[in-house]
């Protein structure tokens, strides 16, 4: 009979808590109802409809309905939501969450990611994922960090691979979302892999990796 390796440490991970994660471009803090107005403005309007295609909710009919949703998210412990604030504009431009939180197994998922146009394709978007992953591994002490997305969501699939997650397979007919079938693609990153991933993130985010026009010199995938 074969069994998995005996673990030298079987203590639980710490649970998510109120914390400020600050980088050069963005700052992550726990989502609160006070963030609703700025986040609604950034996530609704012309050109924002596609933001909600693969999320389980939205777009919202009005600011009041959105504020109610933010209030519910703010009170939740699993998922545990973070607001993403752009440090240049000072405005909230997205959110993300820890979910499927299993401290006893030292496993956690990053998901419910909303990147508005003000955050997409900018260094702050990558920095936010770096800050939250670093927090998961180094502060909470997880050994498995997960990413899941609709298997048809090509941008999310590419993002997971760009951020250094390993594709593990597809759970067929995993969910029913907005009246449609969802097959779910699963990805993971392990604590043994994190030091190399961290070095790649930091090399990409270094000011020397960008030219005078703000263009990257080396891609994160290449690093």
Protein Blocks (a to p, Z undefined) as FASTA:
>chain_A
ZZddddfblcdcddddddddddfkbccddddfklmmmmmmmmgcehilmmmmmmcgdjdf
blklmmmmmmmmmmpcbdcddddddfklopafbdcddehiafknopacdehiacdfklgo
pfklmmmmmmmmmmmmmmnopabdcddddfklmmlmmmmmmnopacfbjcehkbccehia
cddddddddfklmmmmmmmmmmmmpmklpcfkopafbdfklZZ
